[in-house]
Amino acid sequence: MNVLSRLWTIAAERRNEIVSGVSRKQNAAEAAEDLAAQLKDVDAAVVLVFASPHFDKEKLASGLTGGFGATPVIGCTTAGEITPLGYETGTLTGVAFPRRHFRFSSRLITDLSNFSIDDGVRFCREFISDFGETPGWRSLAILLTDGMCRQEEALLSALEPGLAPIPILGGSAGDGLNFQETFVLHEGKFHSDAALLTLLDTNFRFTELRFDHFLPTEQRMVVTEADPGRRLVREINAEPAAVEYARAVGCSVDELSPFVFATRPTLVRVGGKYHVRAIQKVEEDDGLSFLCAIDEGLVMTVGQAQDIVAHLDREFTKLKAQNGPPTMVLGFDCMLRRLESELLKKYNAVSELLRQNRVVGFSTYGEQFHGMHVNQTFVGVAFFDPEKEQETGGEGEN
């Protein structure tokens, strides 16, 4: 094969690969142009982007529309990005999904506070009917939500019955550590009080991922007074919530901090498995604000962290043993996992594992897995090249 033919072959292969990129330019228009240049060789069905909240939203949306032309661009703002080089902040990160292997459709859901279960079932059935199916291909749904809407549980309850058995995975958009405004991107505009549901059809093998590194302890607590709409717990075991939580984890209220919340979260058992209900902060009246739904009568268990690096390494080693190396892992990683890694000086080690395992995604304000909204969890989908199936011998399906 001569040099020209080889270059043509490489270009043709790239057009049909999942390709990711990152721009570190701080100007919105320049970052959009830079990312588009990195992904321009892909004949993409869709480009999924994760944007630092510091960018000018209007200029970034306009730049992405201009840079990618007719190719749809969807995404959200973040609490940190996971780029092809691992954890980063202040970047614009993107993934181009090749048309040859992916078919997609996205729909925006607005006015989340008034979105009912009946609306969700009807919405999903119409969406699936319009989307159709491709013989021999599998489908999944990616859900990106406004991370400040506090409606993830209600939204999933509305969508999951209508989408089943199509799995839902995703994350809540972030705003760094500011917790002010978060946005999803659809059709050239950033939207708040909204969620973006995307259906993907693909002939890539894929497997869903969900893992956290916490074990339950013997410390049990019962929520005795709460404001579910605000995700606020006022009392635990009939005592001020912060006072009782501090007692359970062995410190004073004054010692409660993001480090304590990140390493000793509360766990709730659902369906035989423990799921994290993360604490955001202590309120002035010694109440506790949570990042997940909370209600009176809920029984919580104090969690004990395992080593986050060793646990992450074991999970990815298991994934590769069963399926072979992934082509790419689309990851939705709780911002509290990143924070814990920083506080324990394990940030670089976690970041390197994400890089080695080809994870691209973002740090979230919460994670969506099937019908559940969780915290302090890694949720994702690992894609495996269909042409390499015989080499790995794995099915890559749950």
C-alpha positions as CSV (number, residue, x, y, z in Angstrom):
1,M,0.0,0.0,0.0
2,N,1.5,3.4,-1.0
3,V,1.5,6.4,1.4
4,L,-1.5,8.1,-0.2
5,S,-3.6,4.9,0.0
6,R,-2.5,4.5,3.6
7,L,-3.5,8.1,4.5
8,W,-6.9,7.6,2.8
9,T,-7.5,4.4,4.8
10,I,-6.6,6.1,8.0
11,A,-9.0,9.0,7.2
12,A,-11.8,6.6,6.3
13,E,-11.3,4.7,9.6
14,R,-11.4,7.9,11.6
15,R,-14.7,8.9,10.0
16,N,-16.2,5.7,11.4
17,E,-14.6,5.8,14.9
18,I,-15.8,7.3,18.2
19,V,-13.5,10.2,18.6
20,S,-13.1,12.5,21.5
21,G,-11.3,15.9,22.0
22,V,-10.7,18.7,24.4
23,S,-10.1,22.4,24.0
24,R,-8.4,24.4,26.8
25,K,-9.0,27.7,25.2
26,Q,-10.7,30.1,27.6
27,N,-12.6,32.1,25.0
28,A,-16.0,30.5,24.1
29,A,-15.8,31.0,20.3
30,E,-12.2,29.9,20.1
31,A,-12.9,26.8,22.2
32,A,-15.8,25.8,20.0
33,E,-13.7,26.3,16.9
34,D,-10.8,24.3,18.4
35,L,-13.0,21.4,19.3
36,A,-14.7,21.3,15.9
37,A,-11.3,21.2,14.2
38,Q,-10.3,18.2,16.4
39,L,-13.5,16.3,15.5
40,K,-14.0,17.4,11.9
41,D,-12.8,14.2,10.3
42,V,-15.6,12.1,11.9
43,D,-18.8,11.6,9.9
44,A,-20.8,12.1,13.1
45,A,-24.4,11.4,13.8
46,V,-24.2,13.6,16.9
47,V,-21.5,15.4,19.0
48,L,-21.9,15.3,22.8
49,V,-20.1,18.1,24.6
50,F,-19.4,18.9,28.3
51,A,-18.6,22.6,29.0
52,S,-17.0,24.4,31.9
53,P,-19.6,26.8,33.4
54,H,-17.2,29.7,32.9
55,F,-17.9,30.0,29.2
56,D,-20.3,32.6,27.8
57,K,-23.2,30.4,27.0
58,E,-24.6,32.3,24.1
59,K,-21.2,32.6,22.4
60,L,-20.3,29.0,23.0
61,A,-23.7,27.7,21.6
62,S,-23.2,29.9,18.5
63,G,-19.7,28.8,18.0
64,L,-20.6,25.1,18.3
65,T,-23.4,25.5,15.8
66,G,-21.1,27.3,13.4
67,G,-18.2,24.9,13.9
68,F,-20.2,21.7,13.4
69,G,-22.6,22.8,10.8
70,A,-25.4,20.4,10.2
71,T,-24.2,17.9,12.8
72,P,-26.3,18.1,15.9
73,V,-24.5,19.2,19.1
74,I,-25.9,18.4,22.5
75,G,-24.5,18.5,26.0
76,C,-24.5,20.4,29.4
77,T,-22.4,22.4,31.8
78,T,-20.3,20.6,34.4
79,A,-18.7,20.5,37.8
80,G,-15.5,19.5,36.1
81,E,-14.7,17.7,32.9
82,I,-13.4,14.2,32.2
83,T,-11.2,14.6,29.0
84,P,-9.2,12.1,27.1
85,L,-6.4,13.0,29.5
86,G,-8.4,12.5,32.7
87,Y,-9.8,15.0,35.1
88,E,-9.7,18.6,34.0
89,T,-11.5,21.9,34.7
90,G,-12.2,24.9,32.6
91,T,-12.3,23.0,29.3
92,L,-14.7,22.1,26.5
93,T,-14.8,18.4,26.0
94,G,-16.6,16.5,23.2
95,V,-17.3,13.1,21.7
96,A,-18.3,12.5,18.1
97,F,-20.4,9.4,17.5
98,P,-20.0,8.1,13.9
99,R,-23.0,7.9,11.7
100,R,-22.0,4.4,10.4
101,H,-22.4,2.9,13.9
102,F,-24.9,5.3,15.7
103,R,-28.4,6.7,15.1
104,F,-29.7,9.3,17.5
105,S,-32.6,11.6,18.3
106,S,-32.9,14.1,21.2
107,R,-35.9,15.9,22.7
108,L,-35.9,18.7,25.2
109,I,-38.2,18.5,28.3
110,T,-39.1,21.9,29.7
111,D,-41.0,23.1,32.8
112,L,-39.7,20.2,34.9
113,S,-41.6,21.1,38.0
114,N,-44.9,20.3,36.2
115,F,-43.8,17.2,34.4
116,S,-46.0,14.3,35.5
117,I,-45.7,10.6,35.3
118,D,-48.5,10.4,32.8
119,D,-46.8,13.0,30.7
120,G,-43.6,11.0,30.9
121,V,-45.0,7.7,29.8
122,R,-46.8,9.3,26.9
123,F,-43.8,11.4,25.9
124,C,-41.5,8.3,25.9
125,R,-43.9,6.1,23.9
126,E,-44.3,8.7,21.3
127,F,-40.6,9.3,21.2
128,I,-39.8,5.6,20.8
129,S,-42.4,5.2,18.2
130,D,-41.0,8.1,16.1
131,F,-37.4,6.9,16.7
132,G,-38.1,3.3,15.5
133,E,-35.4,0.6,15.6
134,T,-32.6,-0.8,13.6
135,P,-32.6,-4.6,13.2
136,G,-29.6,-6.1,15.1
137,W,-28.8,-2.9,16.9
138,R,-29.4,-2.0,20.6
139,S,-30.7,1.1,22.1
140,L,-29.9,3.2,25.2
141,A,-31.2,6.5,26.6
142,I,-28.9,9.3,27.8
143,L,-30.5,11.8,30.2
144,L,-29.0,15.1,31.0
145,T,-30.8,17.4,33.5
146,D,-30.6,20.8,35.0
147,G,-28.7,20.0,38.2
148,M,-30.4,22.6,40.2
149,C,-34.0,21.6,39.4
150,R,-34.3,19.0,42.2
151,Q,-36.6,17.1,39.9
152,E,-34.4,14.1,38.9
153,E,-36.3,11.5,40.9
154,A,-39.7,12.7,39.6
155,L,-38.4,12.9,36.1
156,L,-37.0,9.4,36.2
157,S,-40.2,8.0,37.7
158,A,-42.0,9.6,34.8
159,L,-39.6,8.4,32.0
160,E,-38.5,4.9,33.1
161,P,-41.9,3.2,32.7
162,G,-42.2,4.5,29.2
163,L,-38.7,3.7,28.1
164,A,-38.3,0.2,29.6
165,P,-36.5,-2.0,28.6
166,I,-34.2,0.7,27.1
167,P,-31.7,1.6,29.9
168,I,-31.4,5.2,31.1
169,L,-28.0,6.6,32.1
170,G,-26.9,10.1,32.6
171,G,-26.0,12.9,34.9
172,S,-27.2,16.2,36.4
173,A,-25.5,19.3,34.9
174,G,-23.0,21.2,37.1
175,D,-21.9,24.7,37.9
176,G,-18.5,24.1,39.3
177,L,-18.9,24.2,43.1
178,N,-21.2,27.2,42.9
179,F,-24.6,25.5,42.9
180,Q,-26.2,28.5,41.2
181,E,-27.3,27.8,37.6
182,T,-26.9,24.7,35.4
183,F,-27.8,24.2,31.7
184,V,-28.4,21.6,29.0
185,L,-27.5,22.3,25.4
186,H,-30.0,21.5,22.6
187,E,-30.5,22.9,19.1
188,G,-28.0,25.8,19.5
189,K,-29.2,27.0,22.9
190,F,-28.4,26.4,26.6
191,H,-31.6,25.8,28.6
192,S,-32.3,25.8,32.4
193,D,-35.3,24.2,34.2
194,A,-35.0,21.6,31.4
195,A,-33.8,18.0,30.7
196,L,-32.5,16.5,27.5
197,L,-33.4,12.9,26.6
198,T,-31.4,11.3,23.9
199,L,-32.0,7.9,22.3
200,L,-29.0,6.2,20.7
201,D,-29.2,3.1,18.5
202,T,-25.9,1.4,17.8
203,N,-24.3,-1.8,16.6
204,F,-21.4,-1.3,19.0
205,R,-21.5,-3.7,21.9
206,F,-22.0,-1.8,25.2
207,T,-22.4,-2.5,28.8
208,E,-23.8,-0.3,31.6
209,L,-21.6,0.7,34.5
210,R,-22.5,1.7,38.0
211,F,-20.3,1.5,41.0
212,D,-19.4,3.4,44.3
213,H,-16.8,2.6,46.9
214,F,-18.8,2.6,50.1
215,L,-19.7,-0.1,52.5
216,P,-22.5,0.1,55.1
217,T,-21.7,0.4,58.8
218,E,-23.8,-0.5,61.8
219,Q,-24.8,3.2,62.3
220,R,-28.5,3.5,61.4
221,M,-30.5,6.7,61.4
222,V,-34.1,7.6,60.7
223,V,-35.3,10.8,59.2
224,T,-37.9,12.2,61.5
225,E,-38.6,15.6,60.0
226,A,-37.9,16.7,56.4
227,D,-38.8,19.1,53.7
228,P,-38.7,16.8,50.6
229,G,-39.3,19.6,48.1
230,R,-36.1,21.3,49.3
231,R,-34.2,18.1,49.9
232,L,-33.8,19.3,53.5
233,V,-33.6,17.1,56.6
234,R,-34.4,19.0,59.7
235,E,-34.3,16.1,62.2
236,I,-32.7,12.7,62.4
237,N,-33.7,10.3,65.3
238,A,-35.8,13.3,66.7
239,E,-32.6,15.4,67.1
240,P,-31.3,18.3,65.0
241,A,-30.1,16.6,61.8
242,A,-26.6,18.0,61.8
243,V,-26.1,17.2,65.5
244,E,-27.2,13.6,65.1
245,Y,-25.3,13.0,61.9
246,A,-22.1,14.4,63.5
247,R,-22.6,12.1,66.5
248,A,-23.0,9.1,64.2
249,V,-19.8,9.8,62.3
250,G,-17.8,10.7,65.5
251,C,-17.3,14.4,65.3
252,S,-18.8,17.7,66.3
253,V,-21.1,19.9,64.2
254,D,-18.3,22.4,63.8
255,E,-16.1,19.7,62.3
256,L,-18.6,18.8,59.6
257,S,-17.1,19.7,56.2
258,P,-17.1,18.6,52.6
259,F,-14.4,16.1,53.5
260,V,-16.7,14.4,56.1
261,F,-19.6,14.4,53.7
262,A,-17.5,12.9,51.0
263,T,-16.0,10.1,53.0
264,R,-18.9,9.3,55.4
265,P,-22.1,9.7,53.3
266,T,-25.4,8.3,54.1
267,L,-26.6,5.2,52.3
268,V,-30.2,4.0,51.6
269,R,-31.0,0.4,50.8
270,V,-33.3,0.0,47.7
271,G,-33.9,-3.2,45.9
272,G,-31.3,-5.1,48.0
273,K,-28.5,-2.6,47.2
274,Y,-27.2,0.4,49.0
275,H,-27.2,3.7,47.2
276,V,-25.6,7.0,48.3
277,R,-27.7,9.9,49.5
278,A,-25.0,12.7,49.6
279,I,-25.1,15.7,51.9
280,Q,-24.5,19.0,50.3
281,K,-24.1,21.3,53.4
282,V,-25.2,22.2,56.9
283,E,-28.0,24.8,57.2
284,E,-28.1,27.6,59.8
285,D,-30.7,25.7,61.9
286,D,-28.6,22.5,61.9
287,G,-30.6,21.0,59.1
288,L,-28.8,19.1,56.4
289,S,-29.3,19.8,52.6
290,F,-29.0,16.7,50.4
291,L,-28.3,16.2,46.7
292,C,-30.9,13.5,46.4
293,A,-34.5,13.0,47.3
294,I,-35.1,12.6,51.0
295,D,-38.3,12.1,53.1
296,E,-39.6,11.4,56.5
297,G,-39.3,7.8,57.7
298,L,-36.4,7.1,55.5
299,V,-33.8,4.7,57.2
300,M,-30.3,5.7,56.4
301,T,-27.0,4.0,57.1
302,V,-23.6,5.7,57.5
303,G,-21.2,4.6,54.8
304,Q,-17.5,3.9,55.1
305,A,-15.3,4.6,52.2
306,Q,-13.0,2.0,50.6
307,D,-9.9,3.2,48.9
308,I,-11.2,5.0,45.8
309,V,-8.2,4.3,43.6
310,A,-8.0,0.6,44.4
311,H,-11.8,0.2,44.0
312,L,-11.8,2.0,40.6
313,D,-8.9,-0.1,39.4
314,R,-10.7,-3.3,40.4
315,E,-13.9,-2.3,38.6
316,F,-12.1,-1.4,35.3
317,T,-10.0,-4.6,35.5
318,K,-13.2,-6.6,35.9
319,L,-14.7,-4.8,32.9
320,K,-11.8,-5.5,30.6
321,A,-11.5,-9.1,31.8
322,Q,-15.1,-9.7,30.8
323,N,-15.3,-7.6,27.6
324,G,-11.8,-6.6,26.5
325,P,-10.6,-3.0,26.4
326,P,-13.4,-0.5,25.7
327,T,-13.3,1.8,22.7
328,M,-14.6,4.5,24.9
329,V,-16.4,4.9,28.2
330,L,-19.0,7.7,28.5
331,G,-18.8,8.6,32.2
332,F,-21.0,10.4,34.6
333,D,-18.9,10.8,37.8
334,C,-20.2,12.6,40.9
335,M,-18.4,15.8,41.7
336,L,-18.0,14.5,45.3
337,R,-15.8,11.7,44.0
338,R,-13.5,14.2,42.5
339,L,-13.6,16.3,45.7
340,E,-12.8,13.2,47.8
341,S,-9.9,12.4,45.5
342,E,-8.5,15.9,45.9
343,L,-8.9,15.9,49.7
344,L,-7.1,12.6,50.0
345,K,-4.4,13.5,47.5
346,K,-5.5,10.8,45.1
347,Y,-6.7,13.1,42.4
348,N,-3.9,12.3,40.0
349,A,-4.2,8.5,40.5
350,V,-7.9,8.6,39.8
351,S,-7.5,10.8,36.8
352,E,-4.9,8.5,35.4
353,L,-7.2,5.5,35.7
354,L,-9.9,7.4,33.9
355,R,-7.4,8.2,31.1
356,Q,-6.1,4.7,30.8
357,N,-9.7,3.3,30.5
358,R,-10.7,5.9,27.9
359,V,-13.3,7.6,30.0
360,V,-14.8,10.9,28.6
361,G,-17.6,12.7,30.4
362,F,-18.1,15.1,33.3
363,S,-18.4,15.6,37.0
364,T,-22.0,15.8,37.9
365,Y,-24.4,17.0,40.6
366,G,-26.0,13.6,40.6
367,E,-26.2,10.4,38.4
368,Q,-29.0,8.7,36.6
369,F,-29.0,4.9,36.4
370,H,-32.2,3.2,35.1
371,G,-35.0,4.5,37.3
372,M,-32.8,5.9,40.1
373,H,-31.0,9.2,40.8
374,V,-27.9,8.6,43.0
375,N,-24.9,10.5,44.3
376,Q,-21.2,9.8,44.8
377,T,-21.4,7.1,42.2
378,F,-19.7,6.5,38.8
379,V,-22.3,5.7,36.2
380,G,-21.5,5.1,32.6
381,V,-21.6,3.1,29.4
382,A,-18.6,1.3,28.0
383,F,-18.6,0.9,24.2
384,F,-16.8,-2.0,22.4
385,D,-15.9,-2.0,18.7
386,P,-18.3,-4.5,17.0
387,E,-15.6,-5.6,14.7
388,K,-13.5,-6.7,17.6
389,E,-16.1,-8.9,19.2
390,Q,-14.5,-12.2,18.2
391,E,-11.1,-11.0,19.6
392,T,-12.5,-10.5,23.1
393,G,-15.0,-13.3,23.2
394,G,-17.2,-11.2,25.5
395,E,-20.8,-10.1,25.0
396,G,-20.7,-6.9,26.9
397,E,-24.3,-6.9,27.8
398,N,-26.2,-6.8,31.1
